[in-house]
Amino acid sequence: MKELMTGEEMRRAISRLAVQAAEGSEEKRLVLVGIRTRGVILARRIHDELLRIEQIDAPVGILDIALYRDDLLSGGCDAVFKGSEISFDLSGKDVALCDDVIYTGRTVRAALSALFQLGRPRTVRLFCMVDRGHRELPFCPNGVGKNLPTSKTERVFVRFEETDGENGVFLEKT
């Protein structure tokens, strides 16, 4: 596996994402929602940077999209539903939706379906650590830590200390 971003490069990228999230919203309306699992870590890290840089304490929620996946009934899905944990009203809020990697766009589609079951946000903006291209659905993130054009035979792994014991972005050829 080849390292494409170090932990320090990730930290700087997350600082940029936090500033971008703050710029697009009024402080009182901004909420962060992370897509389970690594999107939640990204949302929490953006929260910490918002607090440090802008003194904004935006609520953070966890979104589980397992029941909204388009491969759920085809047998190609091995996702386990753990539930969403959003303790605030989404109605009228500016949602910063966070995920580790955007690829085909299918996760974003599922996340939007799940979000709108919970309320009607004023806006939803997408923030990702990595955009690897190859979109199948017309979604474009509002903030990206790093654009990494890849081939379809490669895999991108975003690793966080909290889940993987290290911080970094890695590329593996399959």
trRosetta pair geometry for C-beta under 8 A, 3 or more apart (Angstrom, degrees):
i j d omega theta_ij theta_ji phi_ij phi_ji
1 157 7.4 -27 -151 33 139 128
1 170 4.6 20 167 178 120 125
1 171 6.8 157 -162 72 72 40
1 172 4.8 -37 -106 -83 89 89
2 170 6.6 149 75 -158 40 71
2 171 4.8 -21 62 59 97 95
2 172 7.7 172 20 -76 71 42
3 6 6.7 50 161 -78 127 63
3 168 5.4 -47 -140 -178 104 132
3 169 7.3 104 -163 74 61 51
3 170 5.6 -41 -100 -99 50 79
4 146 7.2 163 134 127 112 154
4 148 6.1 40 166 -113 158 137
4 156 7.7 -44 27 -135 147 97
4 168 7.9 129 49 172 58 85
4 169 4.7 -60 69 101 98 98
4 170 6.5 163 9 -106 88 21
4 171 5.4 73 -38 -20 123 104
5 9 4.3 -131 -162 92 85 127
5 10 5.4 105 139 -57 122 81
5 13 7.2 -20 -157 -11 145 143
5 145 7.4 37 -122 137 168 119
5 146 5.8 -158 -67 -13 134 159
5 168 6.0 169 87 -158 68 57
5 169 3.7 42 34 28 107 109
6 9 4.7 100 49 7 73 101
6 10 7.0 -130 98 -4 41 87
6 167 7.6 54 159 107 49 92
6 168 5.9 -29 -135 -110 30 93
7 10 5.5 -53 -150 35 33 114
7 11 6.5 38 151 -24 65 102
7 161 7.8 53 -126 -48 127 104
7 166 7.2 -111 -67 176 118 71
7 167 3.3 85 -113 86 97 117
7 168 5.8 -54 -54 -61 68 73
8 11 5.5 -47 -149 30 35 115
8 12 6.7 33 154 -15 64 102
9 12 5.9 -53 -150 37 34 109
9 13 6.3 35 151 -20 65 107
9 146 7.7 35 148 -60 116 135
9 169 8.0 -83 91 17 118 108
10 13 5.6 -57 -147 38 32 113
10 14 6.2 33 155 -21 67 105
10 129 7.0 2 -139 -151 96 118
10 145 6.7 16 -135 -173 60 146
10 167 5.4 -137 49 168 148 111
10 168 6.9 -132 -28 -96 132 28
10 169 6.8 148 -78 -25 108 97
11 14 5.8 -54 -148 35 29 110
11 15 6.7 35 150 -21 62 102
11 167 7.6 42 -44 154 87 154
12 15 5.6 -50 -154 31 35 115
12 16 6.8 35 149 -17 64 101
13 16 5.7 -53 -155 35 36 112
13 17 6.4 37 148 -20 67 104
13 129 6.8 86 119 -146 137 71
13 145 3.3 64 164 -149 137 95
13 146 6.2 -58 -111 -35 149 86
14 17 5.4 -48 -145 36 37 114
14 18 6.4 44 152 -25 65 101
14 42 7.2 -150 -115 -150 107 74
14 45 4.9 -48 -162 131 149 119
14 46 6.1 -131 -169 -79 90 64
14 49 5.7 174 133 -32 93 149
14 129 7.7 -15 -76 -107 84 91
14 145 6.7 -2 -59 -102 54 120
15 18 5.7 -51 -151 30 31 114
15 19 6.7 30 153 -16 63 103
15 49 5.2 -159 -106 -149 55 139
15 53 6.7 120 -153 -53 89 144
16 19 5.8 -55 -152 36 34 110
16 20 6.4 33 151 -18 66 107
16 143 7.3 178 123 -164 87 114
16 145 7.3 137 62 -115 113 59
17 20 5.6 -56 -148 39 33 112
17 21 6.3 36 153 -22 66 104
17 42 7.8 -38 112 179 163 103
17 46 5.5 -78 110 -107 110 112
17 49 7.7 91 71 68 81 151
17 127 5.0 105 -163 -168 115 126
17 129 8.0 -55 -52 -91 154 54
17 143 4.7 126 -128 144 77 135
17 145 6.2 -38 -46 -72 122 81
18 21 5.7 -53 -148 33 30 112
18 22 6.5 28 154 -16 64 106
18 46 4.8 175 -86 -156 82 72
18 49 3.6 -135 -46 102 162 119
18 50 4.8 -150 -163 -60 109 69
18 53 6.1 122 114 33 131 136
18 54 7.3 -163 150 1 104 116
19 22 5.8 -56 -149 38 32 110
19 23 6.3 35 153 -25 65 107
19 53 6.6 -70 -75 124 85 155
19 54 7.5 151 -106 -48 60 120
20 23 5.7 -52 -145 32 31 114
20 24 6.7 18 162 -12 62 110
20 127 7.1 151 88 -107 120 117
20 142 6.8 167 154 131 123 93
20 143 4.1 145 97 -94 152 132
21 24 6.5 -70 -155 37 27 102
21 25 6.9 -21 165 17 61 120
21 30 6.7 103 154 -154 95 129
21 32 7.3 19 -170 -91 153 99
21 46 6.0 71 1 177 155 129
21 50 6.7 -65 83 -81 122 121
21 58 7.9 -99 139 8 126 165
21 96 4.4 18 -137 -108 117 152
21 125 7.3 173 -119 87 69 129
21 127 6.2 -30 -72 -58 107 151
21 143 6.8 -74 -53 -1 75 158
22 25 6.8 -97 -151 52 26 88
22 27 7.6 11 -147 -91 86 74
22 30 7.1 -14 -110 -93 50 167
22 50 6.0 157 -64 -128 111 98
22 53 7.8 -135 -13 94 155 112
22 54 4.8 -179 -117 -70 159 170
22 56 5.9 168 -111 8 111 156
24 94 6.8 -177 118 177 88 139
24 96 8.0 127 68 -86 120 100
24 123 7.6 -122 150 110 110 150
24 125 5.8 46 112 -31 157 167
24 142 6.9 0 -49 164 167 145
25 29 5.5 -134 -175 82 103 99
25 30 4.1 118 114 -77 144 97
25 94 3.7 -173 -119 90 122 156
25 96 7.4 -101 -15 -48 147 102
25 123 7.4 -151 -94 61 98 127
26 29 4.7 66 65 16 92 108
26 30 7.1 -161 81 -27 42 87
26 94 7.2 134 35 -1 66 136
27 30 6.1 -53 -147 15 28 114
27 54 7.9 -164 -105 145 108 120
27 56 5.2 -137 -136 -121 98 109
27 58 7.8 -131 -163 -74 61 90
29 92 6.8 -103 -132 138 106 78
29 93 5.3 169 -175 -140 74 51
29 94 4.5 72 125 3 107 96
29 122 6.5 -26 -172 30 135 140
30 50 7.9 -163 125 -152 145 154
30 56 6.6 13 68 171 142 135
30 58 4.5 -66 113 -110 99 129
30 93 7.4 116 -119 -171 7 90
30 94 5.2 -32 -94 73 55 106
30 96 6.6 18 -163 -15 92 111
31 58 5.7 179 -112 179 31 101
31 59 5.0 -19 -129 66 93 92
31 60 7.7 171 -174 -86 73 27
31 61 6.7 20 165 1 115 109
31 88 6.2 -159 -118 86 141 139
31 90 7.0 -119 60 -116 153 67
31 93 4.8 2 8 176 119 140
31 94 7.1 150 22 73 69 52
31 95 5.6 -27 72 -107 94 62
31 96 7.1 -169 90 23 42 77
32 43 4.3 150 153 -163 114 100
32 44 7.9 163 116 -63 142 33
32 46 5.9 170 -125 84 144 118
32 47 5.5 -127 29 -66 157 97
32 50 8.0 -162 -45 -2 133 148
32 58 5.3 98 -14 114 96 122
32 59 7.1 -167 34 95 74 45
32 60 4.7 -20 76 -108 107 73
32 61 7.2 168 92 24 55 66
32 95 7.9 125 -114 -161 18 59
32 96 4.9 -28 -108 68 67 106
32 98 6.3 14 -171 -14 94 125
33 43 6.5 -108 103 -114 10 151
33 60 7.6 160 -87 -162 33 51
33 61 4.6 -17 -111 69 80 99
33 62 7.5 178 -158 -81 68 9
33 63 5.1 51 169 -27 109 119
33 86 6.7 -2 -115 -100 109 120
33 90 8.0 14 -59 -107 142 117
33 95 5.4 -11 9 -163 121 107
33 96 7.1 158 24 76 67 51
33 97 5.4 -23 73 -108 100 62
33 98 6.8 171 85 18 44 82
33 115 6.9 110 113 -105 166 112
34 39 4.0 165 -172 125 76 77
34 40 3.4 144 106 -93 138 39
34 41 7.0 140 -161 18 155 34
34 42 6.0 153 -122 59 113 79
34 43 3.2 -125 -55 1 105 130
34 44 6.9 -32 -34 -20 150 75
34 60 6.9 14 -6 -173 105 99
34 61 7.4 -179 24 88 67 48
34 62 5.9 -26 67 -112 90 58
34 63 6.7 -177 85 23 37 85
34 98 4.6 -34 -104 71 70 109
34 99 7.4 140 -158 -78 63 47
35 39 3.5 53 49 41 70 159
35 40 7.3 -123 70 -40 26 70
35 63 5.3 -42 -102 75 54 104
35 65 6.0 -7 -148 -12 105 122
35 97 7.0 44 -37 -180 99 90
35 98 6.8 -156 8 86 76 54
35 99 4.5 0 37 -91 125 96
35 107 6.4 88 170 167 163 114
35 111 5.4 -66 -92 -97 121 130
36 39 6.7 -30 -1 48 12 101
36 40 5.9 20 -101 -28 48 119
36 62 6.0 59 -69 -178 90 99
36 63 6.6 -138 -14 84 81 48
36 64 5.0 16 1 -100 140 66
36 65 7.2 -165 38 12 94 77
36 66 7.8 -31 66 -34 133 94
36 82 6.4 164 -143 50 163 120
37 40 6.1 -58 -171 23 35 112
37 41 7.4 27 143 -12 66 102
37 163 6.5 104 141 -102 122 156
38 41 5.3 -44 -154 32 51 114
38 42 6.5 53 148 -19 71 100
38 99 7.3 67 87 -167 85 55
38 100 3.8 5 111 -43 126 134
38 129 7.9 -66 143 7 116 137
38 158 5.8 129 168 86 151 112
38 160 6.2 160 -137 -2 94 124
38 163 6.7 -101 -90 28 83 154
39 42 5.5 -51 -149 37 37 114
39 43 6.3 42 151 -22 67 103
39 63 7.6 -41 99 52 134 96
39 97 7.8 -15 -175 168 133 66
39 98 4.7 150 -172 109 85 74
39 99 3.9 -33 -92 -104 119 49
39 100 5.9 -112 -65 -21 61 70
40 43 5.6 -51 -148 35 32 113
40 44 6.4 31 153 -17 64 105
40 60 7.8 99 -157 165 73 114
40 62 5.1 12 -107 -114 124 94
40 98 7.6 137 -75 87 19 114
41 44 5.8 -54 -149 37 32 110
41 45 6.3 28 154 -17 65 107
41 100 7.7 27 58 -74 104 106
41 160 4.6 107 149 127 158 178
41 162 5.3 -173 -117 49 125 137
41 163 6.6 -104 -53 -11 148 114
42 45 5.8 -58 -147 39 31 108
42 46 6.3 32 154 -19 66 105
42 98 4.4 -163 97 167 110 123
42 99 7.0 41 42 126 147 3
42 100 6.0 -179 -34 -81 132 63
42 127 7.2 -171 144 111 125 101
42 128 7.8 -1 176 -139 169 33
42 129 5.7 -128 -105 -46 134 106
42 160 7.9 -130 -56 -73 65 141
43 46 5.7 -53 -147 37 30 111
43 47 6.3 38 150 -24 63 104
43 60 5.2 137 137 -146 112 107
43 61 7.9 -73 155 55 159 45
43 96 7.4 149 -125 102 90 98
43 98 4.0 177 -66 42 83 147
44 47 5.3 -48 -150 31 33 118
44 48 6.5 35 152 -20 64 102
44 60 5.8 71 -88 -159 64 164
45 48 5.6 -47 -149 33 36 113
45 49 6.5 33 152 -15 64 104
46 49 5.7 -57 -150 40 34 110
46 50 6.2 39 151 -24 67 104
46 96 6.9 -129 126 124 154 142
46 98 6.4 -155 6 -94 141 146
46 127 6.8 71 -85 113 157 154
47 50 5.6 -53 -148 33 30 113
47 51 6.4 29 154 -18 64 106
47 57 7.8 46 -170 -150 94 47
47 58 6.0 -129 -119 64 85 89
47 60 5.0 -54 -62 -61 149 125
48 51 5.7 -54 -151 36 30 113
48 52 6.3 26 152 -16 65 109
49 52 5.5 -55 -141 41 34 110
49 53 5.6 10 168 -2 72 114
50 53 6.5 -61 -127 49 21 93
50 54 5.3 -41 -165 46 62 112
50 56 4.4 -65 164 71 106 100
50 57 7.5 165 109 -81 108 24
50 58 5.8 -8 108 10 161 108
51 54 7.6 -37 -70 60 9 70
51 55 6.6 33 -160 -124 44 29
51 56 6.6 -110 -80 66 44 47
51 57 5.6 53 -100 -89 99 69
58 96 7.6 41 141 24 159 123
59 87 7.4 -128 -170 67 132 86
59 88 4.8 81 109 -14 166 152
61 84 7.1 26 164 175 106 95
61 85 6.2 -168 -160 98 71 60
61 86 3.5 34 -153 -108 141 80
61 87 6.9 -172 -102 16 98 61
61 88 6.7 -124 -59 34 122 94
62 84 6.0 -179 100 -155 70 55
62 85 4.2 29 45 45 109 94
62 86 6.9 -147 47 -56 49 69
63 84 5.1 3 -126 -122 43 111
63 86 6.9 28 -76 -49 74 119
63 97 7.6 -22 19 -137 153 93
63 111 5.9 74 126 -142 144 91
63 114 5.7 124 -173 111 108 134
63 115 6.6 -22 -124 -73 143 81
64 67 7.5 56 121 7 95 90
64 81 6.0 100 151 -152 135 67
64 82 5.4 -164 -106 59 143 73
64 83 5.4 116 11 95 150 8
64 84 4.8 -135 19 -62 85 65
64 114 7.2 -159 80 -156 46 153
65 68 4.9 -75 -167 53 74 109
65 69 6.3 99 134 -56 91 79
65 79 7.9 -58 88 -178 71 161
65 107 6.5 115 83 -158 162 70
65 110 4.1 92 -179 128 124 115
65 111 5.1 -60 -85 -77 135 62
65 113 7.8 96 -143 61 95 95
65 114 5.1 -122 -107 -20 71 148
66 69 6.3 -33 -160 -11 32 114
66 72 7.6 106 163 -103 60 114
66 77 7.8 134 -160 168 75 126
66 79 4.0 -166 -127 132 95 123
66 80 6.5 -73 -120 92 156 18
66 81 4.1 -151 77 -84 140 71
66 82 7.4 108 -9 9 139 65
67 72 6.9 52 -150 -110 34 155
67 81 5.7 40 -44 -100 93 131
67 114 7.5 116 65 -97 89 106
68 72 7.8 148 78 -36 9 137
68 110 3.9 138 109 -161 103 85
68 111 7.4 158 88 -55 143 24
68 113 4.5 168 -155 83 132 123
68 114 4.8 -119 -17 -53 153 94
69 72 4.7 128 75 -49 90 91
69 77 5.3 134 102 -116 144 143
69 79 6.1 131 -14 20 152 147
69 106 7.4 55 -147 150 74 109
69 110 5.2 1 -85 -105 48 149
70 106 6.0 -103 26 -157 116 114
70 109 7.2 6 -29 96 120 131
70 110 6.9 -131 -20 -70 77 102
71 74 4.9 -67 -157 41 65 118
71 76 4.3 -69 -180 75 123 105
71 77 4.5 147 105 -53 92 100
71 106 7.9 42 -15 165 102 149
72 77 4.9 -34 -101 30 41 160
72 79 7.7 -59 -102 47 83 114
74 77 7.1 97 55 -10 82 92
84 114 6.8 157 -63 169 141 121
84 118 7.0 -95 107 -73 157 143
86 90 6.8 6 158 -52 144 106
86 118 6.0 52 66 -178 146 154
88 93 7.6 88 125 -70 114 155
89 92 7.8 23 122 38 107 92
89 93 7.2 159 107 -29 66 120
89 119 5.9 137 -175 -107 65 153
90 93 5.2 -99 -161 34 46 124
90 95 6.4 9 -151 -69 103 123
90 115 6.6 -178 -166 -174 164 85
90 118 5.4 77 7 111 138 99
90 119 3.2 155 62 67 97 134
90 120 7.1 143 107 40 96 21
90 121 5.0 -60 165 -68 97 85
91 119 4.4 -115 -47 -171 70 113
91 120 5.2 36 -117 53 77 72
91 121 7.2 -124 -110 -80 20 34
92 120 7.6 45 -35 92 50 79
92 121 7.3 -82 40 -148 12 38
92 122 5.1 33 -160 -46 37 104
93 119 7.6 47 21 114 109 139
93 121 5.1 -60 69 -131 77 86
93 122 6.1 -172 67 12 19 92
94 121 7.0 112 -106 -179 18 108
94 122 5.7 -42 -70 68 64 109
94 123 4.8 7 -127 55 77 102
94 125 7.2 9 177 4 90 107
95 115 6.6 119 150 -153 175 140
95 121 4.5 -53 -11 -129 114 159
95 123 6.9 -161 31 96 68 56
95 124 4.6 -11 67 -111 111 72
95 125 7.1 170 89 26 59 62
96 125 5.7 -23 -112 71 60 95
96 127 5.5 9 -180 -1 96 126
97 108 7.5 106 122 -133 142 83
97 111 6.0 117 -165 143 136 139
97 115 7.2 -68 -92 -68 125 147
97 124 5.6 27 -19 -173 121 97
97 125 6.8 178 22 82 81 37
97 126 5.1 -32 73 -103 103 62
97 127 7.0 158 78 23 48 72
98 126 8.0 153 -85 -159 29 52
98 127 5.1 -24 -103 74 74 97
98 128 7.4 156 -157 -84 52 42
99 102 6.4 102 84 -65 122 76
99 107 6.2 123 -137 122 162 135
99 108 7.4 -118 5 -76 150 78
99 111 7.5 -119 -54 -53 127 157
99 126 7.4 -21 20 -162 102 96
99 127 7.9 150 26 84 57 52
99 128 5.3 -17 73 -107 79 89
99 129 7.8 -113 109 9 47 82
100 128 6.9 37 124 -158 13 79
100 129 5.0 -20 -155 27 54 122
100 130 6.8 8 153 26 65 95
100 158 4.0 -159 -175 51 118 143
101 128 6.4 80 -131 -172 13 118
101 129 6.7 -44 -67 63 54 92
101 130 4.7 -16 -110 71 77 104
101 131 7.8 156 -160 -90 58 25
101 132 6.1 8 -168 -6 107 115
101 156 5.4 151 -119 91 143 120
101 158 5.9 -175 -45 -12 96 117
102 105 6.8 36 -173 -83 97 56
102 107 7.5 -139 -120 58 62 115
102 108 6.7 25 -128 -42 106 121
102 126 7.2 70 -77 156 141 132
102 128 4.5 -88 -17 -82 102 169
102 130 7.4 -167 26 96 64 56
102 131 5.1 -11 60 -114 106 72
102 132 7.2 180 80 23 54 71
102 135 7.9 2 149 -89 102 94
102 139 7.0 -127 -162 106 131 114
102 141 5.6 -167 -6 -43 157 119
102 144 7.8 -85 26 -107 121 107
103 107 7.7 71 38 7 88 115
103 132 5.5 -7 -102 60 76 110
103 133 7.7 1 -142 71 52 35
103 134 5.9 -13 -176 73 73 108
103 135 7.8 167 141 -87 34 50
103 156 7.9 -180 -80 36 109 116
104 107 7.8 109 61 0 84 80
104 134 6.2 -46 -84 117 61 92
104 135 6.3 115 -159 -140 33 36
104 136 4.2 0 -167 13 95 109
104 137 6.7 65 146 10 74 88
105 108 5.2 -52 -163 38 61 117
105 109 6.3 67 140 -26 79 99
105 135 4.9 53 -29 -148 121 88
105 136 5.7 -152 40 55 104 67
105 137 3.4 -146 106 58 131 94
105 138 7.1 100 -163 26 167 16
105 139 4.2 153 -137 28 112 113
106 109 5.5 -48 -148 32 37 115
106 110 6.5 36 154 -16 66 104
106 136 6.6 7 -45 63 93 121
106 137 6.3 130 -68 -2 52 130
107 110 5.8 -56 -151 39 32 110
107 111 6.2 35 151 -22 66 108
108 111 5.5 -54 -145 36 32 114
108 112 6.4 34 156 -20 65 102
108 126 6.2 -8 -125 -108 124 145
108 137 7.1 -160 66 87 107 128
108 139 4.5 120 89 -155 157 174
109 112 6.0 -54 -151 33 29 109
109 113 6.7 29 151 -16 62 105
109 137 5.5 -44 -50 147 124 174
109 139 7.3 -136 -51 -39 74 135
110 113 5.7 -55 -153 36 34 113
110 114 6.3 30 152 -16 67 108
111 114 5.7 -56 -146 39 32 110
111 115 6.1 36 155 -23 67 106
112 115 5.6 -50 -142 35 31 114
112 116 6.3 22 163 -12 65 109
112 124 6.7 142 -112 104 90 166
113 116 6.4 -64 -147 40 25 103
113 117 6.9 31 152 -25 60 104
114 117 5.8 -55 -158 26 33 115
114 118 7.1 20 151 -12 63 109
115 118 5.9 -73 -163 38 36 107
115 119 7.5 -59 167 55 68 73
115 121 6.7 -27 160 -9 121 122
115 124 6.5 95 121 -102 165 142
116 119 7.5 -103 -138 72 34 35
116 120 6.7 41 -139 -98 78 60
116 121 7.9 -94 -89 12 68 87
121 124 5.3 96 83 -59 144 86
125 142 4.1 -27 -172 13 104 156
125 143 7.4 57 148 0 112 96
126 139 6.7 55 -4 174 166 111
126 140 7.7 158 57 102 128 34
126 141 4.4 -106 106 -122 104 68
126 142 5.6 132 54 8 59 84
126 143 7.6 -167 103 36 51 68
127 141 6.4 110 -106 -169 21 111
127 142 6.4 -48 -70 66 68 88
127 143 4.2 -3 -118 65 87 109
127 144 7.7 -164 -154 -70 52 36
128 131 5.8 105 86 -63 133 76
128 141 4.7 -96 12 -101 107 156
128 143 7.4 163 28 92 54 63
128 144 5.5 -6 68 -114 88 73
128 145 7.0 -110 112 9 54 87
129 144 7.7 40 135 -162 10 58
129 145 4.3 -12 -156 19 50 138
129 146 7.1 -2 157 26 62 86
129 158 5.0 92 86 -122 147 150
129 169 6.9 -174 142 -85 117 124
130 144 7.2 55 -142 -166 13 95
130 145 6.3 -42 -60 62 50 103
130 146 5.5 -18 -108 69 71 87
130 147 7.8 133 -160 -108 58 20
130 148 5.5 -17 -161 16 107 120
130 156 5.5 -146 124 153 156 147
130 158 6.0 -164 0 -65 121 116
130 169 5.9 139 -67 -140 132 139
131 141 5.8 -139 -78 21 122 130
131 144 4.6 -40 -13 -130 115 141
131 146 7.6 -163 27 96 71 43
131 147 5.0 -25 67 -112 103 68
131 148 7.1 153 75 27 48 66
132 148 5.1 -25 -104 79 72 91
132 149 7.2 123 -165 -122 52 17
132 150 4.5 -12 -170 14 107 120
132 156 5.1 -157 -73 -8 142 145
133 147 7.7 68 -47 -168 91 89
133 148 7.8 -127 -3 88 94 51
133 149 5.2 36 -15 -123 145 63
133 150 6.4 178 43 34 105 70
134 150 7.4 -55 -17 70 122 88
134 152 6.1 127 -116 -85 149 88
135 138 7.0 88 151 -99 133 30
135 139 6.6 -165 -141 50 126 70
135 140 7.9 -36 -82 -76 160 65
141 144 5.1 109 89 -63 135 92
144 147 5.8 57 127 -61 146 75
146 169 6.7 -161 51 43 142 169
148 156 6.2 124 88 -103 144 140
148 169 7.4 -160 -46 148 153 136
148 171 7.3 -155 175 -79 139 119
150 154 4.4 -124 -173 72 112 125
150 156 6.3 -127 -53 -45 157 109
150 171 6.9 -168 -112 -133 118 116
151 154 5.1 95 56 -2 76 102
153 173 6.5 25 124 -159 96 74
153 174 5.3 -139 178 56 71 90
154 171 5.7 -7 -178 -170 123 98
154 172 6.7 153 -162 79 70 43
154 173 5.4 -40 -104 -101 81 56
154 174 6.8 180 -103 3 25 85
155 171 7.3 151 78 -156 47 50
155 172 4.8 -16 59 61 97 97
155 174 6.0 73 -16 -42 104 112
156 169 6.7 -7 -172 -174 98 96
156 170 7.3 153 -157 81 51 47
156 171 5.9 -22 -102 -100 67 68
157 169 7.1 165 85 -156 52 49
157 170 4.6 -13 60 61 101 97
157 171 7.8 -168 21 -74 77 23
157 172 6.7 39 -9 -7 113 111
158 169 5.3 -16 -105 -106 68 82
159 163 7.5 -138 -157 79 61 90
159 164 3.9 -100 -157 86 95 158
159 165 7.8 -37 174 56 118 57
159 166 5.3 18 128 82 131 82
159 167 6.4 -174 100 -128 81 21
159 168 5.3 4 54 56 108 72
159 169 7.4 -174 19 -83 74 32
159 170 6.7 28 -9 1 114 111
160 163 5.3 55 68 28 95 93
160 164 5.9 108 54 23 45 101
160 167 6.1 21 -129 -104 42 74
161 164 7.1 -73 -95 61 12 71
161 165 6.5 13 -147 -154 51 13
161 166 6.4 37 -91 -99 61 5
161 167 5.4 -26 -39 -48 87 90
